[in-house]
Amino acid sequence: MLSTIIYRSHISDDVAYKTLGKLAEQANQVNESHSVTGILLFNGTHFFQVLEGPEDAVTAIYEEICNDPRHHNLVELMRDYAPARRFGNVGMELFDLREYDPENVLQAVLDKGTSKYQLTYDDRALQFLRVFVDATERENYFEIPPGDSWEFVVDREEALPREAVPSATADYSFAFQPIIDPLSRQIVSLEAVMRPTSGMSAADYLAGLPRSERYSVDLKSKQHVFAMAKQLGINGLTLSINLLPMSLAIVPDAVDFLLEAIHANGLVPEQIVVEVTENGTVFRADEFEAAIKKLKASGISLAIDGFGAGSAGLVLLTQFQPDKIKIDRNIIADVHKSGPKQAIVQAILKFCSSLQIAVIAEGVNKPEEWMWLESAGICNFQGALFAPSTLNAFPVVAWPEKLEND
Ligand code: FMN
């Protein structure tokens, strides 16, 4: 199958420009022997490359390129399939954009680098080329240092052993994981996630219960969370709990039940955040909306969990706006390497800024993910990079510290 990959990257500091000609010469031979087209643009700091050809060959060459130390911060912009070649000339053509008149550079690339095969004006690959040549996306290139330029260090005081509390019930207990602001070293909130004793996920456990019990079990489990939070001594810290949207919509007086349990454990509604997923909010929309109104009127905050993974995300946002959005972990994973993920995060940040909604990145596991997201403007993070979720106990946080030699 004919495949096209486009990426951009940053040249490494120790690479002399004059060696690029040799690089292109060697690549030309490899590409030619595999019927691959490589168009490489260089603007003095960044590379931009189009690779097109048989999928296996393109993938194999691209893997080598990804591991090449001569560049870093490689971001994949496009991976697409086509019925016919867009770029006719196989081999490798290097364009140092600084040697061209900006007015004519795109035409020069097209004249030399392609045989104008199937290249229509609105072709996505051509648009990417155009954007790189015009440098219109340059403010979105966040250059991040290597992952090992930070160390993640447990605060000695926080590392003091924290007492685990007894499990909530025989069927399930709760794991706690903080949401933190790493640079100001603050725990923003503590999230409690149901952990069934059987080892299955909370979603599967609840889905396995008869419908008549599912939502009341979900709601009543929060009574245990509030009791555990009190035992753990969360004091004034914000506590995030998860609820199925339907538990709010169809259990009679669900909000009153929550409020009673909150007060009974010495907590206040203002320190509670209810996280709901997008899935399921579209059913029983009227009841759900009524429960949300009551929830908000009581002082409890609302967050959308796993934003971007469900089915109703943007429509939901037109109907009511939560206080917080947690961007789904699948969007966060390897965001520093993916152009589509970066574009989505930036769009989320833009509309959340217009709507005054706080943004949290969940499932942050790598320093590079955190650094890219921090550069994009996110301040609140949750993930194993900082603190694992901890059963029946207050988790210990490892705070990032910049290593001095970087
Ligand atoms: N190698 C290719 O075979 N084809 C290419 O199109 C290609 N483009 C490259 C673009 C850049 C910006 C860089 C830094 C390297 C490129 N290379 C390309 C070189 C590969 O990364 C790698 O060095 C090459 O596949 C030879 O690997 P080897 O020395 O391990 O055999």
Boltz pocket constraint, residues with backbone or C-beta under 6 A from the ligand:
constraints:
  - pocket:
      binder: B
      contacts: [[A, 23], [A, 26], [A, 27], [A, 28], [A, 30], [A, 31], [A, 38], [A, 40], [A, 47], [A, 49], [A, 61], [A, 64], [A, 65], [A, 66], [A, 67], [A, 68], [A, 70], [A, 71], [A, 91], [A, 92]]
      max_distance: 6.0
